[in-house]
Amino acid sequence: MRIAFLGLGIMGRPMASNLVKAGHEVTVWNRTAGKEVEGARVATSPAEAARGAEVVWMAVSDTKAVETVLFGAQGVQESLTAGMTIVDSSTISPSATRKFADRLRGRGVQYVDAPMTGSKVAAENGTLIFIVGGDEAAVEGLKPLFAAVGKQFFRMGETGKGQAAKLAMNLQIALIYEGFAEALTLATKLGVDAATLLPVIQASMVRSGVVDYKAPFVMKRDFSPNFPLRLMHKDIRLTLEAAKEVRVKLPALETVEEIYEMATEDGHQDLDYAATIALLEKWAGVEVKGASA
């Protein structure tokens, strides 16, 4: 397929690369110049990248960025053709997603929201999981592309429901990791070595994929960004906004959002979201250490 891939960040760049490796004709664009993907053509604007494309795939930072890429100056809208499919793998507002889809539907363009779950490593290895909303036939037509960049996709329903489900997933991730970080901090303050506690956690019913993935990084004090804190903070705010729209109260997430706000004020925004533990350690006057520390 002829694909325009817009956004070459931590996740987007390896996704575009895997599409090239799968034999697709890929044109890439990134807001900041200088990023390239081997085997892909580089465009100077979203409109140029989308010209002649069958699929336009976006992986950008937030709702405003998606709107600008689609409808701003030299945006995708300048190159729309009937029959084109737009796929958005950014994590953005479900209600905004539905509005974007409505604006494009009159031009004969399908809009599929396909946020993903998985790490930078999963993006590189082509093992992402996509949470998809959109017309069933349009989603079916994207199967070969999802197979090139991921290991599974789940259609949640019509457009917007992929984003809604992704927010529900990230809500759980944020709360699970916060519980893990608080448990390690408390245990350390009470004199229990974190490296001794970890096998108990992993042998018990509180074990989770979040803990399995994040624990080694915490033990090594490695907070290099697999998923930057600033992006998880953005997703938490999106989740709270979506909950407010439908009059759902999320008291635990409201508290965690305050943690992210303070972690940002402490300068951790560009580290992995696992770095929120540093704020808890600061308050407790301890440092969680691995077995080698």
C-alpha positions as CSV (number, residue, x, y, z in Angstrom):
1,M,0.0,0.0,0.0
2,R,1.0,3.6,-0.4
3,I,1.2,5.0,3.1
4,A,1.9,8.5,4.5
5,F,3.3,8.2,8.1
6,L,3.1,11.4,10.1
7,G,5.1,11.6,13.4
8,L,8.5,10.0,13.9
9,G,8.7,9.9,17.7
10,I,9.6,7.1,20.1
11,M,6.8,4.9,18.7
12,G,6.2,6.3,15.2
13,R,9.6,6.0,13.8
14,P,10.0,2.2,14.4
15,M,6.4,1.7,13.2
16,A,7.1,3.5,9.9
17,S,10.3,1.4,9.6
18,N,8.4,-1.8,10.0
19,L,5.9,-0.8,7.3
20,V,8.8,-0.2,4.9
21,K,10.3,-3.6,5.8
22,A,6.9,-5.2,5.1
23,G,7.1,-3.9,1.5
24,H,4.8,-0.9,1.6
25,E,5.6,2.4,-0.1
26,V,6.0,4.8,2.7
27,T,6.4,8.6,2.8
28,V,7.2,10.1,6.2
29,W,6.8,13.5,7.8
30,N,7.8,14.8,11.2
31,R,7.2,18.2,12.8
32,T,10.8,18.6,13.6
33,A,13.0,18.2,10.5
34,G,16.0,15.8,10.4
35,K,14.3,12.5,11.3
36,E,14.3,9.9,8.5
37,V,13.4,6.3,8.0
38,E,15.5,4.1,5.8
39,G,13.7,3.2,2.6
40,A,11.0,5.9,3.0
41,R,10.6,9.1,1.2
42,V,10.7,12.3,3.3
43,A,8.0,15.0,2.8
44,T,8.1,18.6,3.9
45,S,4.5,18.8,5.0
46,P,1.5,16.5,5.9
47,A,-0.2,17.6,2.7
48,E,2.8,16.5,0.6
49,A,3.1,13.2,2.5
50,A,-0.6,12.5,2.0
51,R,-0.7,13.2,-1.7
52,G,-1.5,10.0,-3.5
53,A,-1.6,7.9,-0.3
54,E,-4.1,5.2,0.3
55,V,-3.6,5.3,4.0
56,V,-2.5,8.3,6.2
57,W,-1.2,7.1,9.6
58,M,-0.6,9.5,12.4
59,A,1.4,9.0,15.7
60,V,1.7,12.5,17.2
61,S,1.7,13.9,20.7
62,D,-1.8,15.1,21.5
63,T,-5.3,16.2,20.4
64,K,-4.1,19.6,19.2
65,A,-1.3,18.1,17.2
66,V,-3.7,15.8,15.4
67,E,-6.0,18.7,14.6
68,T,-3.1,20.7,13.2
69,V,-1.8,17.8,11.1
70,L,-5.2,17.2,9.6
71,F,-6.7,20.7,9.3
72,G,-3.9,23.2,9.7
73,A,-1.9,25.0,7.0
74,Q,-0.4,22.4,4.6
75,G,-2.4,19.8,6.5
76,V,-3.7,16.4,5.3
77,Q,-7.1,18.0,4.3
78,E,-5.4,19.6,1.3
79,S,-4.6,16.2,-0.2
80,L,-7.7,14.2,0.7
81,T,-9.2,11.8,-1.9
82,A,-12.3,9.7,-1.7
83,G,-11.5,6.2,-0.5
84,M,-8.5,7.3,1.6
85,T,-8.3,5.9,5.2
86,I,-6.8,7.9,8.0
87,V,-5.5,6.0,11.0
88,D,-4.7,7.8,14.2
89,S,-2.4,6.0,16.7
90,S,-2.0,9.0,18.9
91,T,-3.8,8.9,22.2
92,I,-6.3,11.8,22.2
93,S,-9.7,12.8,23.2
94,P,-12.5,10.4,22.2
95,S,-15.0,13.2,21.6
96,A,-12.5,15.1,19.5
97,T,-11.8,12.0,17.5
98,R,-15.5,11.7,16.6
99,K,-15.6,15.3,15.5
100,F,-12.5,14.9,13.3
101,A,-14.2,11.8,11.7
102,D,-17.4,13.7,11.1
103,R,-15.4,16.5,9.3
104,L,-13.7,14.0,7.0
105,R,-16.7,11.7,6.3
106,G,-18.2,14.1,3.9
107,R,-15.0,13.9,1.8
108,G,-15.4,10.1,1.4
109,V,-12.6,9.5,3.9
110,Q,-12.7,6.7,6.5
111,Y,-11.3,7.6,10.0
112,V,-10.0,4.8,12.2
113,D,-8.6,5.5,15.7
114,A,-6.0,2.9,16.6
115,P,-4.0,3.9,19.7
116,M,-1.6,1.3,20.8
117,T,-0.3,-0.3,23.9
118,G,3.3,-1.5,24.3
119,S,6.7,0.0,24.8
120,K,9.4,1.4,22.6
121,V,10.8,-2.1,22.4
122,A,7.4,-3.5,21.2
123,A,7.3,-0.8,18.5
124,E,10.8,-1.8,17.4
125,N,10.0,-5.5,17.4
126,G,6.6,-5.1,15.7
127,T,4.7,-6.5,18.7
128,L,2.4,-3.6,19.6
129,I,-1.3,-4.2,20.5
130,F,-3.7,-1.8,18.7
131,I,-7.1,-0.8,20.3
132,V,-9.2,0.2,17.3
133,G,-12.4,2.1,16.6
134,G,-13.9,2.5,13.2
135,D,-16.0,1.1,10.4
136,E,-15.7,-2.7,10.4
137,A,-14.8,-2.9,6.6
138,A,-12.2,-0.1,7.0
139,V,-10.6,-1.9,9.9
140,E,-10.6,-5.2,8.0
141,G,-8.7,-3.5,5.1
142,L,-6.0,-2.4,7.5
143,K,-5.2,-5.9,8.7
144,P,-2.0,-6.3,6.7
145,L,-0.7,-3.0,8.1
146,F,-1.5,-3.9,11.7
147,A,0.2,-7.2,11.1
148,A,3.4,-5.4,10.0
149,V,3.6,-3.3,13.1
150,G,1.9,-5.3,15.8
151,K,1.0,-8.7,17.1
152,Q,-2.7,-8.1,17.8
153,F,-5.5,-5.6,17.3
154,F,-8.9,-5.4,18.9
155,R,-11.8,-3.6,17.4
156,M,-13.8,-1.9,20.1
157,G,-16.6,-0.6,18.0
158,E,-17.2,2.6,16.0
159,T,-14.9,5.5,15.7
160,G,-13.9,7.0,19.0
161,K,-14.2,3.8,21.0
162,G,-10.5,2.8,20.4
163,Q,-9.5,6.1,22.1
164,A,-12.0,5.5,24.9
165,A,-10.7,2.0,25.6
166,K,-7.1,3.2,25.5
167,L,-7.8,5.8,28.2
168,A,-9.4,3.0,30.3
169,M,-6.2,0.9,29.8
170,N,-3.9,3.8,30.7
171,L,-5.9,4.5,33.8
172,Q,-5.2,1.0,35.0
173,I,-1.5,1.3,34.2
174,A,-1.1,4.5,36.1
175,L,-2.9,3.2,39.1
176,I,-1.1,-0.2,39.1
177,Y,2.3,1.4,38.8
178,E,1.5,4.0,41.5
179,G,0.5,1.2,43.9
180,F,3.8,-0.6,43.1
181,A,5.9,2.5,43.6
182,E,4.2,3.3,46.9
183,A,4.6,-0.3,48.2
184,L,8.3,-0.2,47.4
185,T,8.8,3.1,49.1
186,L,6.9,2.1,52.2
187,A,8.7,-1.2,52.4
188,T,12.1,0.5,52.1
189,K,11.2,3.0,54.8
190,L,10.2,0.1,57.1
191,G,13.5,-1.7,56.5
192,V,12.4,-4.3,53.9
193,D,14.8,-4.5,51.0
194,A,13.0,-4.0,47.7
195,A,14.9,-6.8,46.0
196,T,13.6,-9.1,48.7
197,L,10.0,-7.9,48.4
198,L,9.9,-8.2,44.6
199,P,9.8,-12.0,44.4
200,V,6.9,-12.0,46.9
201,I,5.0,-9.6,44.7
202,Q,5.7,-11.7,41.6
203,A,4.6,-14.9,43.3
204,S,1.3,-13.5,44.5
205,M,-2.0,-12.4,43.2
206,V,-0.8,-8.7,42.9
207,R,1.7,-9.6,40.2
208,S,1.0,-7.7,36.9
209,G,2.5,-7.1,33.5
210,V,3.1,-3.5,34.5
211,V,5.2,-4.6,37.5
212,D,7.0,-7.3,35.5
213,Y,8.0,-4.7,32.9
214,K,8.8,-1.8,35.1
215,A,10.5,-3.5,38.1
216,P,13.8,-4.2,36.4
217,F,14.1,-0.5,35.4
218,V,13.3,0.7,38.9
219,M,15.8,-1.7,40.5
220,K,18.5,-0.4,38.1
221,R,17.4,3.3,38.6
222,D,17.0,3.5,34.8
223,F,14.3,6.1,34.1
224,S,15.2,6.6,30.4
225,P,11.9,7.2,28.6
226,N,10.1,4.1,27.3
227,F,6.9,6.1,27.9
228,P,7.7,9.7,29.0
229,L,6.1,10.9,32.1
230,R,4.8,14.0,30.3
231,L,2.8,11.8,27.9
232,M,1.4,9.6,30.6
233,H,0.4,12.8,32.4
234,K,-1.3,14.0,29.2
235,D,-3.2,10.7,29.0
236,I,-4.3,11.0,32.7
237,R,-5.6,14.5,32.0
238,L,-7.5,13.2,28.9
239,T,-9.0,10.4,31.0
240,L,-10.2,12.9,33.6
241,E,-11.6,15.2,31.0
242,A,-13.5,12.3,29.3
243,A,-14.8,11.1,32.7
244,K,-16.1,14.6,33.4
245,E,-17.9,14.7,30.0
246,V,-19.9,11.6,31.0
247,R,-20.2,12.5,34.7
248,V,-18.0,9.7,36.1
249,K,-15.9,10.3,39.2
250,L,-12.3,8.9,39.3
251,P,-11.0,9.8,42.8
252,A,-7.9,7.6,42.7
253,L,-6.8,8.9,39.3
254,E,-7.4,12.5,40.5
255,T,-4.9,11.8,43.3
256,V,-2.4,10.2,40.9
257,E,-2.7,13.2,38.6
258,E,-1.5,15.4,41.5
259,I,1.6,13.1,41.8
260,Y,2.4,13.6,38.1
261,E,1.9,17.4,38.4
262,M,4.4,17.5,41.3
263,A,6.8,15.2,39.5
264,T,6.7,17.5,36.5
265,E,7.5,20.5,38.8
266,D,10.5,18.5,40.1
267,G,11.8,18.2,36.5
268,H,11.0,14.6,35.7
269,Q,8.6,15.2,32.8
270,D,11.0,13.8,30.1
271,L,11.9,10.7,32.1
272,D,9.9,7.5,32.0
273,Y,6.7,7.7,34.0
274,A,8.4,5.2,36.4
275,A,10.3,8.2,37.7
276,T,7.3,9.2,39.8
277,I,8.8,6.9,42.4
278,A,11.5,9.5,42.9
279,L,8.9,11.9,44.3
280,L,7.7,9.4,46.8
281,E,11.3,8.6,47.8
282,K,11.9,12.3,48.3
283,W,9.0,12.7,50.6
284,A,9.9,9.5,52.5
285,G,13.6,10.3,52.7
286,V,14.6,7.0,51.2
287,E,15.8,5.5,48.0
288,V,14.6,2.2,46.7
289,K,17.6,0.1,45.7
290,G,18.1,-3.1,43.8
291,A,20.1,-6.1,44.9
292,S,23.4,-4.7,43.5
293,A,23.1,-1.4,45.3
